[in-house]
Amino acid sequence: QGSGWLLTSYKGPQHSKLGPYFQDGQRRIDYVLTYHVEKSTRSRHSSSNSFVKSLRDSLSRSFRRSRPEPRPQEDPEIASQQQKLDYHEDDMRFRRDEFEQKLMDMGLELEKDEGNKIPGVGFLKIHAPWSVLCREAEFMKLKMPTIKKYDVSPGSNVVEKINLFIHKVTAPLYPKVMENRVQTEKHLSYPFSREKQHLFDLSDRDSFFNSKIRSSIVSISSLLANGVYTSAYPLHDVSNLLYEEWASYSIFYKYQPIGLIRKYFGEKVGLYFAWLGVYTQMLIPAAIVGVIVFLYGCATVDDNIPSMEICDERNNITMCPLCDRACSYWKLVTACGTARASHLFDNTATVFFSIFMALWATMFMEHWKRRQMRLNYIWDLTGFEEEENHPRAEYEFHVMQRNLKRESHLNILKCTQYLVLPISNLFYFIFYFIFFTKPILIFMVVHLCFIQICVTFVIVFGVVLYRISIKTALHMSSASAFRSNIRATVKTTAAVINLIIIIIMDEIYGYVARWLTVKEVPKTDKSFEERLIFKTFVLKFANAFTPIVYLAFFRGRLIGRPGNYVYVVGSYRMEECAHAGCLMELCIQLCITMLGKQLIQNNLFEIGIPKLKKLIRRRKSKMDSKQEEEFHKTLTRHEKDHFLNPYVGLNPEYMEMIIQFGMVTLFVASFPLAPLFALLNNIIEIRLDAKKFVTEFRRPIAARAKDIGIWYNLLRGLSKTAVIVNAFVISFTSDFIPRLVYQYVYSPDGTLHGFVNHTLSYFNVTDFQPNTHPIDPMFLGYEVQICRYKDYRDPPWSDTPYELSREFWNILAARLAFVIVFQNVVMLMSDFVDWLIPDIPKDISVQIHKEKNLIVELFMKEEQDKRLLRNRQSNRSPHQPRSRPASHIQTNNH
């Protein structure tokens, strides 16, 4: 009932009715539109019949002049709502019929399927015949393979032998698909033309336009914005090789079948997974070097002189209290563990690792550009230009609504030329024209983004207050276990709180960015996507990196000194770094944030949320797993795909990797193991994303693209910023520059002996401000008169007590000089690497030039054949009478 199809069936191979075909089993379903079915056809007929019957009865009663029988009163509000629903349903049905008629006028073939197995859902199946495919392929300028083939030469004989050797060695790492075989010859491709069909390989018309091309030709989404259709999607193939050779965790060590991915999902998705594969491969050397740097720190920790001096109990250095009143004096030797752990990440090797990672980022960008050009050649995108951006369906719907509102307001204004306009209406018009014009909307969007970033700063400040207050509370605790692990407890709990807040705010900022972009109503899909990407990147980047930036550059900088500390929110004293610096806390925050985001947000959420949705759907359907499996077997392909999650685009996947790239490059000087953690995550991420695309998402509409768009600019910007950030981390966050200055300027023997004492200033305990001295001054068992604190200040017995010393200014000058030198040297080296490596591989450049020449030769030969044919016809035509067309036909046939 509700099922019908157009056009007469034709003879051809019969396919399974559960596959992606029409009911005749011959015409392939290229695209599916779904819509809401409120009432069945039978109920609508019965309701219309009952209306006719009631009208006839009422007329007969009126003619008989009899009193009508009393009927139960119906709620007028419910009746009004039902009338509105019926009107809305009829309007939607009318608009669907009108739209479907236009599709048929375009030559598309349609088939409807309403409420057979899935109640309340109707399916409109669309098939594009050969004539429509040819017409649209010519309009879209799709490059298709011609009959002409040519040999693909990989370069010189030496290069060819090396490539063949590498391919043989790595053969077990390649998936078993045709696309990964060594390409020795290639079809010459040219934009499809109906007039030149003889140039193309049309031996198998069914496979000439594959399912990816067919779905991109038929893709329709213009009526989704106003709810006429609820969803639109192409169908997954029944037998999917991608699941076996790509979406399985057991083949994590293999390369991805990028050619097959592109053939199934389109160039845009193929480029994302190609980029992700290149990024993951490039992480291998970075992870190896990072592990070597970490192991170097482990091997040299026992020989590190500053940590040995801190751990030496014979030094007997008494430190000033870490907080007011509750904290007492403490021994520097208690910071021995923190000092030894800091050396693992704060050593000479980290400087060279920062330089290496800056060059690594440049190498990665250059490698990707070359890989992208190679894929453009293989996928016939070398001459591809961006298509003309048509207005979005949402934009057209918004413009239509805005024009209707404007016309109604203008009509009201015209009417009020002769009437007195109330002040309230005047205010309404002023409000409308001020707050709904585009400049004001953009102004509001910018300010809302700024407010969101301010919210992030407030949250970070709240965590700072938590650290300060919990440290004071633990110092006041009577439990020795708490007092002995104060630093570790405060660092770890604060990092975990930051992680939880980052994950929660990440989701909120994602919705806020989309909401703001929707409110802007961009005209084209490209404009919408770029604006959404920019807002999401700014908000999520600020959310993820604000706590890290605070620890790296602000914590311990504005604390003051003993006797003159800086206070916030009343009596909260600004927190200071440990004696070994803030690098260890920065490392802990980076480690917990990176691992937490990757394990919880990126992996557990992506695995857990689809399973939770499936469980909820099963509970609602009141079927157990066995019944659901049996029901699923009876569904057709388009019905199965209806239950899959809608495809939401590549932006979440790219954003996840961009934030990770920032974690790997921006603060790598403080966390050399970041590339290793990123590598392990990405190995899982590739297969996880593959499984989502193949089994959990509806098949996306194939979109053509020759690059990764705005994401490349973001990556390049992050790689440049990473050089500056790491220069400041090495210079200001670590003790690398103070150690260097002491060793070569102040050390009597040219070693680091005495460095710890050189970094500590003196304070007379009698100079404490009132009500800030320790409650228990005898905590160490003796009276303290002079305590030490980490800073470069003059002693209390000098002429300028507690003023910044000459050493401070010397070290500051050295730090600034290091930043300038490091930045310029590394930037110069990166630019040199960029200049040294050509963007287009030499063999690809040769093949592109060869293709252009072959195309010219092909068309020159075709023109010569046409000219020769015309000459033959002109030579023979004078001998044939013009009044005898039959002999002319015979001549042509001859």
N, C-alpha and C positions, 0 to 999 in steps of 0.2 A: 504494500500500500504506500504511497509516498515515494516510491522508487520509479524513476523513469529515465530514459536516455534519448538522445537526439541522434539523427542521421541513421541511415540504414546500415546494418552490419555487412561486413565484407568477408570474403574467404581469406583465411590465413591460419597460422599456427595457433592452436588453442592453448591457453595457459591456465594455471590454477586460479580459481575464483578467489582464493585467499591472498593471491599475489597483488602486485600494484597494477591491476588491469581493470578495465570496465567489465560489465556483466557479460559482454560477448567474449571475454577472454582473449581479445586480440589487440585492442587499443590500450596503450600504456597510459597510466595516470601520471601526468606531468606535474600537477599541482592540485592542492586541496584547500577549499575554503570551508570553514565551519560557521554555523549560525545557530541561534537559539530558537527552538521550536516550542512555542507556548501551548498550542492546542493541536491536536491531530486533525486531520481532514474530516474524519467522521464526526468528531464533536462539533466542529464548525458547521457542518451540514445539519446536524441535529438541532443546534442552537438556532440556525436560520429557519428550519422547519417549524420549531416551536414558536418562533416569532410570528411566522405566517399564520400558524394555527390560532394563536392568541389574538392576532389582528382580525381574523375571520370571525372568531367567537364574539369579540367585542362589537364588531359591526352588526352581527346578527342580533345581539342583545339590544343594540340601539334602535334597530329597526323594529324590534318587538316592543320597544318602550318599556322594557322590564328593568327593575332595579338590579344592579350588579351585586353579586355575592361579595361580602366583605373578605378581603385578602389580608394576610398578615403584613404588618408594616415593615418595610425594608429600611435599614439604616442608610440615610442619604449620603453619608460620608463614604461608606463602603461602596455604594453604587457609583458614586463619582469616581472613586479610585479605580473600580473595575472598568468603567467607561474609558478612563484615561489609558489603562493598560491595553484595552482592546484597540483603541485608536493608535497607540504606539506600535502595537503588533501589526496592525494593518498597514501603517506607514512604512515599517521596516520591510514588510513583505512586498509592498509596491516598489520600494527602492531597489530591493533585490531583483525583482522581475525586470525592472528597467535596466539594471546593470548587466544582468545575464543576457538580455537581448542584445546589448552592445557587444558583449563578448562573442556572441554567435555571429553578429554582423562582421566582426573582425576575422571570422573563419575558425574560431575555436569550437571544439566539440565538448558538450557538457553532459553530465549525468548526475542525478540527484539521489540521495539516500537519506531518508528522514526517519529517525526513531526506530530502526529495525532492532538493534541490540543495545544501543546506548540511548536511554530515554532523554528527551529534551534537547537532543543535539542532531542537527541536520548537516549533511556533508554535500558539498558541491565539488564533484570531481571534474577536472579539466584536462583535456587532451589536445595537443597541438599537432595537426596533420603536417605532412611534409611541406606543403605549399606555405603554410604559416611559418614553419621553422626556417625555410629558405628566405622568406621575406624579412623576418626579424633579424636573422643572422647577417644579412646584407646591411640592414639599417644600423645594427650594433657594430659593424665592421669587425666581426669575429674572424680571427686568423684560423684557417682550416688547412689541413695538409693537402697538398696537390699530388698529382701522379709522379712528379719529378722527384727523384732522390739524388743525394750527393754524399760523398764520403766525408766523414768527420775525422780530421787529422788532429790528434792531441798536441802536435808540435813537432819538435825535432825527434830523431830516432832515440836519442838518449833519454829525453823526457818521456817518450812513449814507453820505453822499456822500464823506466823507474815506476811509472804509473801502473803498468801491468803487474810488476812485481809487488807493489804495495797492495793492489787489488787482490792478488792471489793470497798474500799473507793474511789480509783482513777479511777474506771471503766468509769465514764462519760468523763474522759480526754483522753481515748483511742479511736482511729478511729475504725470504724466498718469494720474491715477486719479480715480474718481468722488468719493472722500471729500474731495478738496480743492476741490470746487466751492463757491461761495457758497451757503449754506443759507438758503433763503427760507421753507421750511415743514418741519415736523417731525411725525413720528408721536407721538401721545400714548402713553406707555409705562406699563404697569401690571404688577404681579406676576402671573404666569400662574396661571390657575385652570381646572380641567377643567369646572367648572360654568358658567363664563362664556366658553367657547370662542367663542361667537358674537360677542364683543367684539373678537376678535383677527383679524388679516388672515391667514387660512388658505388663501388662493387657491393657494399653492404650498407644500404640506406638506414637500416635499423640501428646500426652502431656508429654511423657517421656523426650524428649528434648524440653524444652520450647523455646520461641522466642529469649530469651537472649542468650541461649547456641547455638542455630542454627546460629545466626548472628555472634557470636564470632568464630564459626568454619569456616564460609564461608568468613569472613572479608578479603577483598583484597584491597590493596592500592598501589601496586608496580608500576603502570603506571601513577600515578597522578603527579609525579615530572616533567615528560617531556611533559605533556599536552595531552597524548593519551586519557585519560579519565579526565573529568573535576571535578567530585565529586564521592564519594562513601559513601553509608549510608544504614543501616538497616531501616525498616519501623516501624512507630508507630502503635500500636494496634488501631483498630477502636473504640472499647468501652474501655475507659481508666478509671479505678476506681481511679487512682491516682489524677485525676483532682477533683473528688468529695471529697476525703478524705485527700487531701494533699495540693493542689494548690489553695485553696480558702481562702480568707482573713477572712471569717466569722468563721473559725475554728482555729483561731490563738492560742487559749488557749489549744488546744489538742496536744498530743504527735504526733510525726511523725510516719507513717507506714514504719519503716526502713526495715522490711522484704520484704514488697512489692516493695520498692524502689530498693533494691538489686536484687530482682527477675526480675525487668523490665530493670534497667540500668546497673546492674553488681556490683561487690563488690567494685570497686574503687569509684564510685559515692556514693554507699551506705555508705561507710566509711566516706566520706566527710560530708554527712548530719548527720550521727550519731555523728561525732565529733562536728559539729556545734550545734547539740541539747544538747550535754553534756556541751559544753562551755556556751551556753545560760542558761541552768539550774544552772550552778555553779555561774553565774553572779547574781543570785537572792540574795543569802546571802551577797555577796560583795556590791550590790547596797543598801541593807537594812542597813548595817553597815556604808556605806558612807553617807547615808542620816542622820543617827543618829549623825555622826561626824559633819556634816554641821549644824544640828539643835543645837548641843552642842555649836558650835561657835556662833550661833544666840542668844542662851539663855544667854551666858556669856559675850557678847560684852559690856554690860553696866557695868559689874564688872571688866573689863580689865583695870588695872592701867595704863599701858603705853599709851593706846589710850585716857584715861581720862585726862592724863597730856598734851597730844598734843592738845586736844580739850579745855583745860582750858585757857581762855583768860588772866587770871591773871598772867600766866607765862611770857607773853610778850617777847618771844624769837624771835630775829631777825636773819633770815637766809641769807647766802651769795647768790649772783645772780646765776641763773641756766644756764646762757649763757653770753657771752661777749657783752658788750656795750648795746645791746637792752634790756636785762633783768636787772631788778633792785632788790633791797633788798625786802624780803617778810617775812610775819609772818608765823611761824610754825603752828598757829591755822588754817590756810587755808588748811592744809593737814589733817584736822580732818576726813573728809569723807573717804579718802583713808586709813587712819589708822584703822578706824572702820571696813571697808570692808576687810582689810587684816587679821583682827583677825578671820574672818569667816573660813579662810583656814590655818592660821598660829597660831595654838594653841596646847596645850599639847596633845589633842586627835589625832591630825594628826600623831604624832610619833607612837602611838599605832596602828593606822590604817595602817601605812607603814609596821609594823611588821605583822599585820594581813594579809595584801595583799601578803606579801612574803610567808607566810604559806599557804595562799589560792592558790597561783600559784602551790605550791608543791602538795597540795591536788587535784587540778584540773588535774595535770599531772598523778598522781597515779590513780585517778578515771577513767581517760580515758584509761590508760593501762589495768585496770581490765575490763572495758567495751569492749575494743578491743578484749581481750582474750575470753570474753563471746560470742562475735559475731563470732570470729573464730571457736568456737566450734559449735555454732548453724548453721553456714554457711558451715561447713565441710571443714575448711581451716587449721586444726591443723597440718596436715602433708604437707601442701603446701609449695613448694619451688619455688623461682623465676625461670621463664622459661629462657631458653637460649636466650640471646638477639641477634636477627638476625639483619643484617645491614639494615639501613633505605634505602628507595627507593631513596631519595635525595642523600645519600652517594654513592650508587652504580652508580647513574647517573653521579655524580661528578667524581668518580674514572674512569669511562669509558671515560669521556671527557678529564680528565687529561692524561690518557694513550694515547689517540689519539693525543693530543698536543705534548706529549713527543716523540712519535714515529715520528711525522712530524718534530720536531726539530732535532731529532737524524739523520733523513734522510738528513736534510739540512746540518748538520755538516759533515756527511759522504761525501756528494757531495763537500763540501768546503775543503776536504783534498787535492784536486787537483786544487782548485781555490783559489783566494785571497778573504778572507772574509772581507767585508767592516767593518769599525770601528763602524758604526751605528748598524749593526746586532750584533756585539760583545757586545755592550752596551745593546742591547735588551735582549740577552741571560743572561747576568749578572743580569739585572733587574728582569727577570723572576725567575731565580733560587734563588735570594735573597728574593724577596717580596712575593713569593707564596709557600714557604716552611712552614711547620707547626710551628716550633719554632718562626719564625718571625711573623706569623699570631697571635700566642698567645701573643707575646710581644706587637704587635700593639693593640690587644684587651684590654690588661691590661692598656696600656697607654691611650687608648680612654676612658675607664671607669674612670681613674684618672682625665682626663680632664673634664669629665662630673661632677664629684664631685667638682672640682675646680670651675666650672660654678655655681654650687649651692652656694658655699661660696661667690662668687662675687655678686650673686643676694642678698644674705642676707646682705652683706656689703652695697649694694645699698639701701636696705630698712633702714639700720641704718642711712645712709646719708639723706634719706628722713625725718626720725624722727628728726634729728638734725636741718635740714634746716626749716622744717615746724614749729618746736617749736620756732625758732628765728623769723620767719615771723609772727606767731600769737602774740608773745610778742610785735612786732612793730606795730601791728594793732591798729587802733584807736577805733574799735568797742569793747565795754565792754563785749558783749556776748561771743566773741571769747577769750578775755583775761581771762574771769572767768572760762572757761572750756578747758584750754589748754591741761592739762594732759589727760583728758578723750578723747578729740578729737584725740590727737596724738596716744594714745594707740589703740583706736578702729580702726582708719583708717589704721594704720600700720598692725594690725592683719588681716584686710580684704584684704589688698594688698598681704600680705604673703599667705593668703588662695588662692587667685586667681592665684598667681604664682605657688603655690604647685599643684593646679589642672591642670594647663596647662603643667607644666614640668613633671607631673606624666604621662600624655599621651605620651609626647615626649620620656621620658626615657623608657617607655614600648616598643615603636617601636625601639629605639636604642638598647636595650638589645636583642630583637629578631633578629635584623639585624646583630649584632655582633655574635650571636650564629649561625646564618645561615652561615655566612662567615667562621666560624671555621669548619663547616661540620663535626659534631660529627658522630661517626660510628653507634651507636645504639640509639633507642628512649629514653632509660633510661639516657644515657649520655647527649643527647640533652636536655631532660627535666631538669636534675639537673643543667647543666650549665646555662640554661635560668633562672631557679629559682634563682640561686645564683646572677647572674648579676642584675636581676630585683629587688631582695630584697636589694642589696647594694645600687643601684641607688635610688630606691623609699624610702628606709629608710633614706638615707642621705637627700633626698629632703624634707621629712616630718618633720624630727627631728632637722635639722641644725638650723632653727630659734629658736626652743625651747631650744636647748643646749646653744645657744648664750645668751638667756635671763636668763637661770638658772645659768650659770657658768662664763660668760665673761662680761656681761654688768655691769658696775659700779666697775669693778675690776682694770682696768688700766686707770683711769681718772686723776690721779695726785691729786693735791690739789689747793685751791685758791692761785693765785700768781705763780703757777707752773703746769698748766694743760697740759695734753697730747693732741696734735693736730694731725689730719689726713687730707690728701688731702689739705694741705695748712692751712686754718684758721678754719677748722671744729673741734670743741672741742668734745672729746668723751663724750657720754651721760652717765648720772649717774642715779642711781635708786632713787625712791621716799624715803622719810624718813623711811617709814615702810618696805622698802626693795623691791626687784624685784619680790617677790612671787606673788603679786597681778597681775602684768603684765604677768607673766608666766601663771597664772591661766586664764587670759583673752585670751591669745594666744592659750592655750590648748583648751579652750571652743569653740572658734570660729573655730579653725582648725578641731576639732573633729566633731562638729555639721555640719560645712560646707561640709567636705568630705563625711559624711554620708548622708546628705540630698541632696546635689547637685551631687557629683560624683557617689555615690553608688546607690542612689535611683532614682533621677530625670533623670540622664543619662540612667540608665537601663530601665526606663519606657518610657522616651521621645524619645530616639534614635530609638528603634524599631517602635514606632508609626510614627515617621518622615519618616523612610524608607518605611513603608507601604503606607504613603500618597504620597511619590514621585513615588512609583511603580504604584499607582492608577492613578496619573497624566500622567505617561508615557503610560499606557494602554488605556487612554481616556475612561474609564468606570466609571460610578457613583457607589455608594456603593451597590445599588440594583442589577445592572448588574453584578458587581463583585461577589456578593453573589450567584446569579444564575449560573454564570460561575463556581464558586468554587464547587457547588453541583454536577456538571457534571464530575468533575475530579476524577480520581482514587486515591488510597492511595499514590502510588509512585509519582504521579504528584503533589499532595498536599504537600508532604514532600519536593519536589524540591524547592518550594517557601519559605520554612522555612530557617532561618539563619543557617549557618554551625556551628557545634559544635566546640568550640575553646579550650576545655579542662577546667580543674578545677583550673589551676594556677591563673587566675584573681580572682576567688572566695576566694581561700586560701590567696592570697596576701592581699586582702582587710581585711580579718579577722586578719592576722598577724600584720598588721600596727595598727589595732584597739587594739589588745592585747598589743602592745607596748605602746599605749596611756593610756591604763588602768593600766598597771603595772609600767612602767618606771618612771613616774612623778606623781604618785598617791598622794604623800605627798602634792603636791600643788593644787590638784584638786580632792577632795573626791567624787564628783558627777560623775566622769568619768564612773564608773561601771553602774550607773543608765542610763546614755545616751547610753552606749553600749547595755544594756539589751533591751531598747525600740527599738533601731535600729535593733537588731537581731531578735526580734519578727516579724518585718516586713520583714526583709531580708530573713528569711526562706521561707515564702510564696511567696515572689517575685522571689527567685531563683527557687522554685518549679514550678511556673507558666512559667518561662522561659524554663525550661527543658521539660515541658510537652507540651506547646503550641507554643513556639517561636523558639526552637532549633530543628534541626534534631536529631533523636535518636542516641546517641553515640554508638560506638562499645563496647560491654560489655568487660571490662578488669578485670582480677582477681588481687587482692592485699590483703595482710594480715595485712597491716598497712598503715599509711599515709605518710611513706617515710621520705624524708628530712625535711618535715615540722615539724615533731616531734623534730628533733634536733634544728631547729630554735626556736621553742617554748621554749625548755629547756634552750637554750642559752640566750633568752630574760628574762626568769624568774630568771636566775642567775645574769644577768647584772642588773636587776631591783633592787636587794638588794643593789648593790654598788651605783647605781645612786640615789636611795632614801636616802641612808646614806649621800651622798654629798649634796643633796637638803636640807635635814634637818639641816645639819651642816653648810653649807656655804651660802645657798640662804635665808633661814629663819633666824629669830632672836632667835630661840630656845636656842642655846648654849650661846650667849651673855646674855640672860635673866637668864639662869641657873647660869652662872659664877657670874653675878652681885648679884643675890639673895643670894648665899652661900659664896661669898668671899668679895664683896665690900659693900653690903647693911648694913647700921648701925642697922636696925631693922629686917633683914631677910625677907623683903618684896621687891616688885618691885617699891616702892616709890623712885623717884629720878633716875630711869633707863634712861629716855629720856635725862636728863641733862648729865648723865654719858656717853652716846653715842655720844655727840656733842663736837667737838673741837672748839677752838677759833682762829679767824683770824683778824689781824690788817689791816684795809682797806688801810693803807698807803703802804702796801707791794704788792699791785696789780702791775702786769707788765704794761708797757706803752701801752696805747690804749686798755686796757681790762676792765677798771673800768666802772661802769654804766653811761649812758648818763644822766639819771635823778636820781641823788643820793638822792634827796629829795622826792622820790615817796611816802614814808611812812609819810611824813610831819615833819620829824625831821632828823637831821644829824646823820649818823651812823659812829661810830668809830671802833666798834668791832662787827663782824658778826660771826655766828656759821655755821658749816658744819658737816656732819655725817662722822666721822672717829675717830680713836684712835691715836691722835698725841699730842705732847707737846705744851703748849701754847706759844705765841710769847715772853712772858717775862721770859721764862725758859732759862737755860744755853744751851739747844739744841732745839731751836725753830723749830717747824713744823716737828720734827723727830718722827718716830713711837714710841709710848709710851710703857711702860711696860705692860699696860693692853692689848694692841694689841697682844703682843707675848703670854701672858697668855691665851687669848681667842683662838688664833691660835692653841696653843698646845692642848687646850680642844677640839677644833673642830677635829683635826686629831685623837686624842684619841677616840672621839665618833665614828668616821668613822670606826676605827679598831675594836672597841668593838661591835658596831652595826652589822657590816658585819659578824664577826666571830660568834656572838651569833645567829643571824638569820640563817646563813648558817648551823650552828650546829643543830638548831631546825628543819630546813627543811630536813636535812639528817636523823635526827631521825624519822621524820614523814615518810620519804621515806623508811627507814628500817622497821618501825613498820607495814606498810601496805603491805601485799604480792601482787605481781604483778598478780598472778593467783588466782581467788576466789577458796575457798576450794571445793565447790560443783562441779565447773567445772573441777578441777584437778581430783576429784573422777570419774566423768563421762568420762573423757578422758582415764583414766586407765581402766575403765570398758569396753569402746569401744574396746581398744586394746585386752583385754582378750576375748571378744566376737568374734572378727575377727579371733583370733587364734583358738577358739573352732569351729567356722564355717568351717574353712578350714581343721581342723583335722577331723571333722565329714565327710566332703566331701571325704577326702583321705581314711577314713575307709570304706565308702560306695563303693568307687572305688576298694579298695583291696578286699572287700567281694565279689563284682561282679566278679572280676578276678578269685578269688578262686572258685566260683561256676562254672564259665566257664571252668576253668582248670580241675575241678572234672568231668565235663560232657563230655569234648572233647574227652577223650580216647574211649568212647563208640560209637563215631560217626566216620565213615570213612572219611579220609582226602580228598578222591576223590569226595566227594558229598557235594558241597557247598550249595545245596538247603537245606539239612538237617541241616547244620550249621546255615543258616538263620532262619530256624524254631526254632532251639534251642534258638537263641537270642530273637526271638519274644516271645517264651514261657517264 
